[in-house]
């Protein structure tokens, strides 16, 4: 009773074995083909992954380039504004140069007239500092003939001369010089009180004189003015504090 199942099993195995071998024979090509397909799929997947990486890199480069383009667009717009401003400045400068040329042609005759007017004023004014003022006018006349001096500098010098003459009218000044007294030329001290009075006093304070605007001549002053003239000279030389002076003043119409 125990040997029968073993015989049946052996017989079954004997029958099954050829069948499985036959099935392996048919499945082997399928398995090989499946392996090829899997290998091909793996290769395709690698190519896809590689292409994906390349696409990601290209996309990142594209985004980076777009940012650079946006920055360059803003930068170019700013440069365009600067260039437009510079072009406007050049146009304004050219216009100013043209205007300067016109002004230069007009200002030279004006300066010549101003110098001539100042010369006439000095000739008619109180005759103080004659050498200094005459030299200033002569220097201005020589300056106008120089080609190496800019018109702006010439105009500045002319205006400076006018300013100096204006300042004379509100200052107190003492200076030394020569004056004809009783037919003799003597060293004297001059006292200028603005343009109101021009007085001289000899070094020994023995004689005084004043310029008469009406007669345009020097006139002797009484000795009673000696103290006031001496006081005025000391004040002008900063040797005495400012104070009131009692001096003769010629009345003019």
Secondary structure, 3 states (H helix, E strand, C coil): CCHHHHHHHHHHHHHHHHHHHHHHHHHHHHHHHHHHHHHHHHHHHHHHHHHHHHHHHHHHHHHHHHHHHHHHHHHHHHHHHHHHHHHHHHHHHHHHHHHHHHHHHHHHHHHHHHHHHHHHHHHHCCCCCHHHHHHHHHHHHHHHCCCCCCHHHHHHHHHHHHHHHHHHCCCEEEEEEEEEECCEEEEEEEEEECCCEEEEEECCCCCEEEEECCCCEEEEECHHHHHHHHHHHHHHCCCCCCCCCCCCCCCCC
